[in-house]
Amino acid sequence: MGGRGPALLRAALRGAAAGLLGTAAMTAGELVEQRLTHRPDSHIPGRTLRTLARRPTSNTAVYPAWNHAMHWLTGATLGALRGVWSVTGIRGPAATAAHAVVRLAFDQTLENATGAGAAPRRWPFGEKAVDYLHKGVYALVTGLASDAVVAPDLETSAGAHSH
């Protein structure tokens, strides 16, 4: 990593902050949506984190502190990734769209690998649409913030093609 290491670390830390901002925006949007739709809180993230931490879980118990921890840790972690993307030139709308997919895939991979959540193909359409919307808000806000505070200092011009 050599001379690129410090810049990558700075970008990851700024990206993590951007991810926390994205998480705050997603959380605010979820609260508004839940007030309008009367959709209950999901407790799958908390169960997922408890399973990863090898803590006992139940499909009927709720773990609000664990839920929040998973929510914010995931936001910061994937925000760090977005910061690295920003510094290396992976930026703008295409990066934001890809980041939304990464956020959805990350959540679903952990939730399904731990057995805490059902596969999205089993979800009703409305639940998928709401999840996609909120993760899209996260990715949009995180991407805008990351691209604003992380310059593409490590974007290379090596090679004119992808292969």
C-alpha positions, -999 to 999 in steps of 0.1 A, spaced: 0 0 0 30 23 6 23 60 0 -14 54 -8 -21 40 27 -26 73 46 -48 87 18 -69 55 18 -73 56 56 -83 93 56 -108 85 28 -122 56 48 -126 77 79 -143 105 60 -165 79 43 -175 64 76 -186 98 87 -206 101 54 -221 67 61 -233 79 95 -249 109 78 -265 85 53 -277 64 82 -292 94 99 -311 103 67 -323 68 62 -334 66 99 -353 98 96 -370 86 64 -379 53 80 -395 71 109 -416 93 86 -426 63 65 -435 42 95 -458 70 108 -475 71 75 -478 34 68 -479 21 104 -452 -5 95 -437 -19 127 -399 -18 134 -378 -46 120 -359 -65 146 -339 -87 122 -308 -65 123 -306 -69 161 -311 -106 159 -284 -107 132 -259 -89 153 -267 -110 184 -261 -141 163 -228 -128 150 -218 -120 186 -228 -155 196 -256 -142 220 -288 -160 224 -317 -148 202 -354 -154 198 -377 -148 169 -401 -132 192 -378 -110 213 -368 -75 204 -334 -60 209 -336 -23 203 -300 -15 214 -286 -43 192 -308 -31 163 -294 4 166 -259 -9 169 -262 -30 138 -279 -1 119 -252 24 127 -222 0 124 -233 -11 90 -238 25 79 -203 35 90 -186 4 77 -201 7 42 -196 44 43 -159 37 48 -160 16 16 -177 45 -2 -150 68 10 -123 46 -6 -144 45 -38 -145 83 -38 -107 88 -33 -100 62 -61 -123 79 -86 -154 56 -82 -178 85 -78 -211 100 -88 -245 85 -97 -231 51 -110 -211 47 -77 -242 56 -57 -263 30 -75 -237 4 -70 -234 14 -33 -272 9 -28 -268 -26 -42 -239 -33 -19 -259 -20 11 -288 -43 3 -266 -73 -4 -246 -68 27 -277 -67 49 -293 -97 32 -261 -117 32 -256 -113 70 -293 -117 78 -296 -149 57 -262 -164 65 -271 -161 103 -306 -175 98 -321 -143 113 -339 -131 82 -360 -145 53 -347 -144 18 -359 -113 -1 -376 -135 -27 -400 -145 0 -409 -109 10 -441 -92 -2 -435 -67 -29 -443 -38 -6 -417 -48 19 -390 -50 -8 -400 -16 -22 -397 0 12 -363 -16 19 -350 -6 -15 -362 30 -10 -345 34 24 -313 18 13 -313 41 -18 -317 71 5 -287 58 25 -266 54 -6 -276 88 -21 -268 108 11 -236 88 18 -224 92 -18 -231 129 -19 -214 135 14 -184 112 6 -178 127 -29 -180 162 -13 -154 156 14 -131 131 -3 -113 143 -34 -104 118 -61 -67 121 -52 -59 84 -59 -77 82 -92 -53 67 -117 -50 70 -154 -31 37 -157 -47 19 -187 -74 32 -209 -96 2 -206 -110 -21 -180 -89 -50 -191 
